[in-house]
Amino acid sequence: MTTGLVVFGCGGHGREVLTIARAVNEAAGRPVWRLLGVVDDRPTEENLKRLQRLDVPYLGDVTRLRDAPLGTRHLIGIGDPRIRRAVGKRIDGYGLAAASLVHPDATIGPDTVYGPGFVAFPGARVTTNVTVGRHVHLNQNATVGHDTSLADYVSVNPLAAVSGDCHLAEGVLVGTTAAVLQGLHIGRDSTVGAGACVVRDVADQVVVKGVPAR
Ligand SMILES: CC(C)(COP(=O)(O)OP(=O)(O)OC[C@H]1O[C@@H](n2cnc3c(N)ncnc32)[C@H](O)[C@@H]1OP(=O)(O)O)[C@@H](O)C(=O)NCCC(=O)NCCS
């Protein structure tokens, strides 16, 4: 069965999500996803040209989701977790279910439970007994260890490593190449800077950076 897919956002992250859908189709040897196009409220001219080069249509602003055929799914192609959440709340009003995409070069433990809107980029690794909420994005080569939970709208950026037994609350961003050591809790809407090493629990709504992260 082929399912129609609309991606929100024609910026870099959104276009990467499109290429993951294509990779899923190629690996399956059939069109699992039919790329109907991209919606974006304020696309730049440059991004529209880049989208055209990918041969994916720009459909218009988010209100065009009203016209989506029955059964169409969506994905939010926005890297920032808090913006992704704000967009998600708007898209919820259109009643389209979210898709989930796992790139064929990602490995997701067989007992991983993940919510709708999940995207695993190439090289993402999730081991065992990991719980993943809605609209979580694991970017290229991000790793998540055993028994960890990632709440809704978490983003783990390229090459970041979240160790075992961690809990990342809603809206957390783990920056590129950062490490979160085992057993730690990162509070809601907090940001771990690129390259940081988190060695203690992190409160809600703070930015930590450096080694050790402060
Ligand atoms: C930590 C971070 C959130 C800070 O963002 P910000 O609040 O806008 O910070 P600024 O750029 O204004 O920098 C503030 C200070 O922190 C320093 N800084 C910024 N990022 C840093 C980082 N990752 N590690 C250490 N120091 C950092 C800056 O050099 C600056 O120092 P100064 O005051 O001595 O000049 C951000 O830099 C970051 O690392 N985000 C993650 C980005 C990422 O993963 N991108 C990949 C996308 S795929």
The ligand as an SDF file (V2000), in Angstrom:
LIG
                    3D

 48 50  0  0  0  0  0  0  0  0999 V2000
   24.7850   26.2410   23.3220 C   0  0  0  0  0  0  0  0  0  0  0  0
   23.9270   27.0050   22.3450 C   0  0  0  0  0  0  0  0  0  0  0  0
   22.4610   26.5860   22.5060 C   0  0  0  0  0  0  0  0  0  0  0  0
   24.0740   28.4800   22.7040 C   0  0  0  0  0  0  0  0  0  0  0  0
   23.3500   29.2510   21.8320 O   0  0  0  0  0  0  0  0  0  0  0  0
   23.2220   30.8410   22.1230 P   0  0  0  0  0  0  0  0  0  0  0  0
   22.5180   31.0520   23.4190 O   0  0  0  0  0  0  0  0  0  0  0  0
   22.6170   31.4740   20.9020 O   0  0  0  0  0  0  0  0  0  0  0  0
   24.6990   31.2630   22.3640 O   0  0  0  0  0  0  0  0  0  0  0  0
   25.6490   32.2990   21.5990 P   0  0  0  0  0  0  0  0  0  0  0  0
   25.9390   31.8250   20.2120 O   0  0  0  0  0  0  0  0  0  0  0  0
   25.0730   33.6700   21.7820 O   0  0  0  0  0  0  0  0  0  0  0  0
   26.9840   32.1750   22.4560 O   0  0  0  0  0  0  0  0  0  0  0  0
   27.0340   32.5330   23.8230 C   0  0  0  0  0  0  0  0  0  0  0  0
   28.3820   32.1190   24.3470 C   0  0  0  0  0  0  0  0  0  0  0  0
   28.4380   30.6860   24.4600 O   0  0  0  0  0  0  0  0  0  0  0  0
   29.5300   30.1740   23.6590 C   0  0  0  0  0  0  0  0  0  0  0  0
   29.0340   28.9290   23.0560 N   0  0  0  0  0  0  0  0  0  0  0  0
   28.0530   28.8090   22.1080 C   0  0  0  0  0  0  0  0  0  0  0  0
   27.8370   27.5210   21.8530 N   0  0  0  0  0  0  0  0  0  0  0  0
   28.6780   26.8180   22.6170 C   0  0  0  0  0  0  0  0  0  0  0  0
   28.9120   25.4370   22.7780 C   0  0  0  0  0  0  0  0  0  0  0  0
   28.2240   24.5290   22.0900 N   0  0  0  0  0  0  0  0  0  0  0  0
   29.8530   25.0380   23.6680 N   0  0  0  0  0  0  0  0  0  0  0  0
   30.5710   25.9670   24.3630 C   0  0  0  0  0  0  0  0  0  0  0  0
   30.3820   27.2960   24.2520 N   0  0  0  0  0  0  0  0  0  0  0  0
   29.4490   27.7100   23.3890 C   0  0  0  0  0  0  0  0  0  0  0  0
   29.8270   31.2780   22.6520 C   0  0  0  0  0  0  0  0  0  0  0  0
   31.1550   31.1890   22.2020 O   0  0  0  0  0  0  0  0  0  0  0  0
   29.5550   32.4950   23.4630 C   0  0  0  0  0  0  0  0  0  0  0  0
   30.6570   32.6980   24.3200 O   0  0  0  0  0  0  0  0  0  0  0  0
   31.1180   34.1980   24.7640 P   0  0  0  0  0  0  0  0  0  0  0  0
   29.9450   34.7850   25.4950 O   0  0  0  0  0  0  0  0  0  0  0  0
   32.3060   33.9480   25.6280 O   0  0  0  0  0  0  0  0  0  0  0  0
   31.4180   34.9070   23.4710 O   0  0  0  0  0  0  0  0  0  0  0  0
   24.2950   26.7530   20.8740 C   0  0  0  0  0  0  0  0  0  0  0  0
   25.5110   27.4110   20.5130 O   0  0  0  0  0  0  0  0  0  0  0  0
   24.4270   25.2890   20.5320 C   0  0  0  0  0  0  0  0  0  0  0  0
   25.4470   24.6250   20.7570 O   0  0  0  0  0  0  0  0  0  0  0  0
   23.3420   24.7400   19.9450 N   0  0  0  0  0  0  0  0  0  0  0  0
   23.3030   23.3970   19.3950 C   0  0  0  0  0  0  0  0  0  0  0  0
   23.3550   23.5510   17.8950 C   0  0  0  0  0  0  0  0  0  0  0  0
   23.4380   22.2540   17.1140 C   0  0  0  0  0  0  0  0  0  0  0  0
   23.4750   21.1430   17.6110 O   0  0  0  0  0  0  0  0  0  0  0  0
   23.4030   22.4310   15.8130 N   0  0  0  0  0  0  0  0  0  0  0  0
   23.3790   21.3180   14.8680 C   0  0  0  0  0  0  0  0  0  0  0  0
   22.1800   21.3800   13.9780 C   0  0  0  0  0  0  0  0  0  0  0  0
   21.9880   19.9070   13.0670 S   0  0  0  0  0  0  0  0  0  0  0  0
  1  2  1  0
  2  3  1  0
  2  4  1  0
  2 36  1  0
  4  5  1  0
  5  6  1  0
  6  7  2  0
  6  8  1  0
  6  9  1  0
  9 10  1  0
 10 11  2  0
 10 12  1  0
 10 13  1  0
 13 14  1  0
 14 15  1  0
 15 16  1  0
 15 30  1  0
 16 17  1  0
 17 18  1  0
 17 28  1  0
 18 19  1  0
 18 27  1  0
 19 20  2  0
 20 21  1  0
 21 22  1  0
 21 27  2  0
 22 23  1  0
 22 24  2  0
 24 25  1  0
 25 26  2  0
 26 27  1  0
 28 29  1  0
 28 30  1  0
 30 31  1  0
 31 32  1  0
 32 33  2  0
 32 34  1  0
 32 35  1  0
 36 37  1  0
 36 38  1  0
 38 39  2  0
 38 40  1  0
 40 41  1  0
 41 42  1  0
 42 43  1  0
 43 44  2  0
 43 45  1  0
 45 46  1  0
 46 47  1  0
 47 48  1  0
M  END
$$$$
